[in-house]
Amino acid sequence: VQLQASGGGLVQAGGSLRLSCAGSGRTNYAMAWFRQAPGKQREFVGGITWNWGTTVYADSVKGRFTISRDKAKRMVYLQMNSLKAEDTAVYYCADRNGDITTRISEYKTWGQGTLVTVSS
């Protein structure tokens, strides 16, 4: 199974962008978004469970980002609003068998990443 993230680009601060990830849709799996800014470690952004659509977000994006899924299309989306310069990063989608966790090592399948650049 391979994941495919897309939708990155250049946006002004305060703007919006939606990322997409073609996932597996596997039962009992969780999909998550991570990001890695230049010179920084990869960090958890948020996640969603395929079965119930339960979501978890990092404090830094809570209230601004929304994760959703389309089970029929096997797609997961990251809607990013009120973007800030500090949201600039390469965004990755990943999945794991089980519940959402913030631990990077728990995710075994990763997409290739898509670059989001927020200009201030």
C-alpha positions as YAML, in Angstrom:
chain: A
units: angstrom
residues:
- id: 1
  name: VAL
  ca: [0.00, 0.00, 0.00]
- id: 2
  name: GLN
  ca: [1.31, 3.44, -0.89]
- id: 3
  name: LEU
  ca: [-0.01, 6.77, 0.24]
- id: 4
  name: GLN
  ca: [-0.12, 9.77, -2.02]
- id: 5
  name: ALA
  ca: [-0.24, 13.29, -0.60]
- id: 6
  name: SER
  ca: [-1.04, 16.29, -2.76]
- id: 7
  name: GLY
  ca: [-2.35, 19.83, -2.67]
- id: 8
  name: GLY
  ca: [0.60, 21.78, -1.35]
- id: 9
  name: GLY
  ca: [1.57, 25.18, -2.67]
- id: 10
  name: LEU
  ca: [2.23, 28.81, -1.88]
- id: 11
  name: VAL
  ca: [-0.37, 30.76, 0.06]
- id: 12
  name: GLN
  ca: [-0.43, 34.07, 1.88]
- id: 13
  name: ALA
  ca: [-0.73, 34.25, 5.62]
- id: 14
  name: GLY
  ca: [-4.37, 34.09, 6.64]
- id: 15
  name: GLY
  ca: [-5.24, 32.03, 3.61]
- id: 16
  name: SER
  ca: [-6.43, 28.46, 3.23]
- id: 17
  name: LEU
  ca: [-5.23, 25.31, 1.58]
- id: 18
  name: ARG
  ca: [-6.52, 21.76, 1.42]
- id: 19
  name: LEU
  ca: [-4.24, 18.78, 1.28]
- id: 20
  name: SER
  ca: [-5.36, 15.37, 0.11]
- id: 21
  name: CYS
  ca: [-4.03, 11.92, 0.78]
- id: 22
  name: ALA
  ca: [-5.05, 8.83, -1.11]
- id: 23
  name: GLY
  ca: [-5.12, 6.21, 1.61]
- id: 24
  name: SER
  ca: [-5.77, 2.53, 1.97]
- id: 25
  name: GLY
  ca: [-9.13, 2.75, 3.66]
- id: 26
  name: ARG
  ca: [-8.19, -0.29, 5.69]
- id: 27
  name: THR
  ca: [-10.45, -1.15, 8.56]
- id: 28
  name: ASN
  ca: [-9.11, -0.37, 12.03]
- id: 29
  name: TYR
  ca: [-6.46, 1.94, 10.60]
- id: 30
  name: ALA
  ca: [-5.72, 5.51, 11.52]
- id: 31
  name: MET
  ca: [-4.43, 8.15, 9.16]
- id: 32
  name: ALA
  ca: [-2.31, 11.04, 10.36]
- id: 33
  name: TRP
  ca: [-0.71, 14.17, 9.04]
- id: 34
  name: PHE
  ca: [2.76, 15.18, 10.06]
- id: 35
  name: ARG
  ca: [4.88, 18.11, 9.00]
- id: 36
  name: GLN
  ca: [8.53, 18.95, 8.93]
- id: 37
  name: ALA
  ca: [9.77, 22.51, 8.75]
- id: 38
  name: PRO
  ca: [13.31, 23.31, 7.58]
- id: 39
  name: GLY
  ca: [15.80, 22.47, 10.28]
- id: 40
  name: LYS
  ca: [13.16, 21.03, 12.59]
- id: 41
  name: GLN
  ca: [11.97, 17.59, 13.55]
- id: 42
  name: ARG
  ca: [8.90, 16.06, 12.03]
- id: 43
  name: GLU
  ca: [5.86, 16.72, 14.17]
- id: 44
  name: PHE
  ca: [2.34, 15.42, 14.49]
- id: 45
  name: VAL
  ca: [-0.38, 17.66, 13.07]
- id: 46
  name: GLY
  ca: [-3.49, 15.56, 13.48]
- id: 47
  name: GLY
  ca: [-5.11, 12.24, 12.72]
- id: 48
  name: ILE
  ca: [-8.37, 10.50, 11.96]
- id: 49
  name: THR
  ca: [-9.64, 6.96, 12.31]
- id: 50
  name: TRP
  ca: [-11.10, 5.27, 9.24]
- id: 51
  name: ASN
  ca: [-13.87, 3.51, 11.11]
- id: 52
  name: TRP
  ca: [-15.38, 6.26, 13.20]
- id: 53
  name: GLY
  ca: [-13.85, 9.44, 11.91]
- id: 54
  name: THR
  ca: [-12.49, 10.29, 15.34]
- id: 55
  name: THR
  ca: [-10.00, 13.16, 15.10]
- id: 56
  name: VAL
  ca: [-7.09, 14.37, 17.19]
- id: 57
  name: TYR
  ca: [-5.15, 17.58, 16.63]
- id: 58
  name: ALA
  ca: [-1.95, 19.14, 17.82]
- id: 59
  name: ASP
  ca: [-2.51, 22.22, 19.96]
- id: 60
  name: SER
  ca: [-0.70, 24.37, 17.41]
- id: 61
  name: VAL
  ca: [-3.35, 23.74, 14.74]
- id: 62
  name: LYS
  ca: [-6.47, 23.17, 16.81]
- id: 63
  name: GLY
  ca: [-9.29, 25.39, 15.63]
- id: 64
  name: ARG
  ca: [-7.55, 26.16, 12.33]
- id: 65
  name: PHE
  ca: [-7.05, 22.75, 10.73]
- id: 66
  name: THR
  ca: [-9.68, 20.10, 10.07]
- id: 67
  name: ILE
  ca: [-9.13, 16.51, 9.04]
- id: 68
  name: SER
  ca: [-11.86, 14.59, 7.27]
- id: 69
  name: ARG
  ca: [-12.15, 11.39, 5.29]
- id: 70
  name: ASP
  ca: [-14.16, 10.07, 2.39]
- id: 71
  name: LYS
  ca: [-14.40, 6.35, 2.92]
- id: 72
  name: ALA
  ca: [-15.84, 5.63, -0.51]
- id: 73
  name: LYS
  ca: [-12.95, 7.41, -2.23]
- id: 74
  name: ARG
  ca: [-10.39, 6.29, 0.35]
- id: 75
  name: MET
  ca: [-9.27, 9.88, 0.69]
- id: 76
  name: VAL
  ca: [-8.22, 11.87, 3.74]
- id: 77
  name: TYR
  ca: [-8.18, 15.66, 3.69]
- id: 78
  name: LEU
  ca: [-6.41, 18.29, 5.72]
- id: 79
  name: GLN
  ca: [-8.22, 21.60, 5.49]
- id: 80
  name: MET
  ca: [-5.91, 24.36, 6.67]
- id: 81
  name: ASN
  ca: [-7.36, 27.77, 7.44]
- id: 82
  name: SER
  ca: [-5.88, 30.93, 8.92]
- id: 83
  name: LEU
  ca: [-2.46, 29.81, 7.82]
- id: 84
  name: LYS
  ca: [0.59, 31.30, 9.47]
- id: 85
  name: ALA
  ca: [4.19, 31.57, 8.36]
- id: 86
  name: GLU
  ca: [5.10, 28.97, 10.96]
- id: 87
  name: ASP
  ca: [2.87, 26.44, 9.18]
- id: 88
  name: THR
  ca: [5.41, 26.36, 6.35]
- id: 89
  name: ALA
  ca: [6.64, 22.79, 6.08]
- id: 90
  name: VAL
  ca: [6.56, 19.61, 4.08]
- id: 91
  name: TYR
  ca: [3.38, 17.80, 5.03]
- id: 92
  name: TYR
  ca: [3.21, 14.02, 5.10]
- id: 93
  name: CYS
  ca: [0.37, 11.59, 5.48]
- id: 94
  name: ALA
  ca: [0.89, 8.26, 7.16]
- id: 95
  name: ASP
  ca: [-1.16, 5.39, 8.45]
- id: 96
  name: ARG
  ca: [-0.99, 2.69, 11.09]
- id: 97
  name: ASN
  ca: [-2.99, -0.29, 12.25]
- id: 98
  name: GLY
  ca: [-4.68, 0.93, 15.37]
- id: 99
  name: ASP
  ca: [-5.71, 4.16, 17.00]
- id: 100
  name: ILE
  ca: [-4.26, 7.61, 16.43]
- id: 101
  name: THR
  ca: [-0.96, 8.25, 18.12]
- id: 102
  name: THR
  ca: [1.43, 11.17, 17.96]
- id: 103
  name: ARG
  ca: [4.46, 8.87, 17.89]
- id: 104
  name: ILE
  ca: [6.09, 8.95, 14.47]
- id: 105
  name: SER
  ca: [7.61, 5.50, 14.86]
- id: 106
  name: GLU
  ca: [4.16, 3.93, 15.12]
- id: 107
  name: TYR
  ca: [3.31, 4.81, 11.53]
- id: 108
  name: LYS
  ca: [4.60, 2.29, 9.02]
- id: 109
  name: THR
  ca: [3.37, 3.62, 5.70]
- id: 110
  name: TRP
  ca: [4.15, 7.14, 4.54]
- id: 111
  name: GLY
  ca: [3.36, 9.35, 1.59]
- id: 112
  name: GLN
  ca: [6.04, 11.31, -0.23]
- id: 113
  name: GLY
  ca: [5.21, 14.71, 1.28]
- id: 114
  name: THR
  ca: [3.86, 17.91, -0.18]
- id: 115
  name: LEU
  ca: [5.32, 21.36, 0.43]
- id: 116
  name: VAL
  ca: [3.24, 24.12, 1.95]
- id: 117
  name: THR
  ca: [4.74, 27.60, 1.95]
- id: 118
  name: VAL
  ca: [2.99, 30.41, 3.78]
- id: 119
  name: SER
  ca: [4.22, 33.88, 2.95]
- id: 120
  name: SER
  ca: [3.90, 36.58, 5.57]
...
